[in-house]
Amino acid sequence: MAEKVSPIDIQKHLSGVEYPASKDALVDHAKGSGAPQEVVDALEALGDGEYDAPTAVTHAVFN
């Protein structure tokens, strides 16, 4: 799933998120920014918890 999306795509649609942010907050923000389904899917696959920075989100999606 994550192979279909790039870190740049994810961060583009998370621009303006206030960290720390929960998985649900990240998904909601991405949907609100018009993110394509592959970005939403990648974020929905994250583990529950708080993400303290954009790099933490990227790391969680791609590792």
N, C-alpha and C positions, 0 to 999 in steps of 0.2 A: 504494500500500500504506500509506504513512505517513498518508494522508488519513483512514483509518479509525480511527486511534488518536490520542489527545491526549497532549501532554507530561505532563499530570497522571497519566494512566494508566500511562505508562512509568515515571515516577518513583515512583509508588505501589508498583509491583512490583519496583523496585530498591532500596527502602528497606533499609538495613543493609549495602549493598555497601561493601566496603573498597576505596578508590581509591588508586593506579591499578588499573584492572581491565581484563582482556582482553575481547574480544568474547565468547569462549567462556564466561568467568566470568559475564558479564552475562546471557547466554542461560540458563545453568544456574541462576543465582539467580532469574531471572524464572520459569522453569519450576517451580522449587521453591516459589515463592510463590503458585503457582496462577494465573499470568498467563493471560489469554485468548490464543488463537492469534494474533490480530492484533498483540498486543504482542510475542510471540515472533518472529513474522515480521519485524516492523520491526527488532528487534535482530539477527536473523540476516542481515539485509541490510546491516548495518554493515560497513565495511572492517576488515580485520584490523589489529591494533595495540592500543595501550594507551589507555585513556580515563582522564583524570586527575581528572574531577569530573562530577557529574550534568549540569552545563551542557554539557560536552563531548559527552555522549551525546545530549542533546536537540538540540544543534546538528547533530550528524552525522545524526541521523534525519530532521530536517526541512529540511536544506539540501542 
